[in-house]
């Protein structure tokens, strides 16, 4: 079997990481794969994938039509059994290339792209997003053979907004590998003491996500500000992991004026997320919208109690046993859960997180489902 992957970049997102894990698995099963990438990213998994020896081809910069023609030529010479496209730019170019040369196109649906709350993002051009939705709706009918949605919520989102037929979408969640550092909590915390001067005895709250409107960093800071005295007294500290983005300037502006004694550590993009999760005590994820939230799976694999927003998709990923929900885009509600988790049996919640991960999100099982889909489509 030969599979061609087409995606925007090899950056830091959950889609990129999930695909990478799938590529390693497929290679172990002697599936021949080739990866087409639209643009380079300095931060992310690009160097890892190149060092691992995968067949990666970066499209030459050019117009939309020029890149469509490049994809057509690659398909012509590689002769894939299946083409799997991920993320909007890559998807639009792949759908267009399919009009020039015949191939079977599978497309991943990884986010609720047209959720109403996205129109509150100051960086989003509302008129452009509405145009994208119309183009998306028209082109999917002739450019996509099958969709893979990472949650039921995402599948229903595209059925509603693009009128995609339910039989054209299969739901396969993302998976993540297990955390190999669960027994190293104390040693990792000692390393953190040296690096960023964390309190070895106080609870560590951790958030993982790039600095974008969607990830709601401002809600975390505002919530900390509301209950700062209690958090500070408990010895709590917060780690923020993720590259800078469109929300970075707002985050810095808020930090300049916030009156907070609780230690906040912004660590940027990290390659040791699994270690940091193993060292932490609580995972915080107040996203305004998500397709699934791969970081939530990684947090559960680390056996962490969860505090997250009450968006519907998260109720597919975590449970009432291992998560405390707060009202979305509501710092006051989030601050209440910060205090509640300090009084909760975090050990019990962490054990529930690990069980949920094992039952639903183990990487090997998810990858098996994807390979089964590929084989069924070829039949």
Secondary structure by P-SEA (a helix, b strand, c coil): cbbbbbcccccccaaaaaaaaaaaaaaaacbbbbbbbcccccccaaaaaaaacccccccccccaaaaaaaaaaaaaaacccbbbbccaaaaaaaaaaaaacbbbbbbbbcccccccccccccccaaaaaaaaaaaaaaaaaccccbbbbccaaaaaaaaaacccccccbbbbbbbbcccccccaaaaaaaaaaaacccccccbbbbbbcccccccaaaaaaaaaaaaaaaaaaabbbbbbbcccccaaaaaaaaaacccccccccccccccaaaaaaaaccbbbbbcccccccaaaaaaaaabbbbbbcccaaaaaccccccccccccccaaaaaaaaaaaaacaaaaaaaaaaaaaaacccaaaaaaaaaaaaaaaac
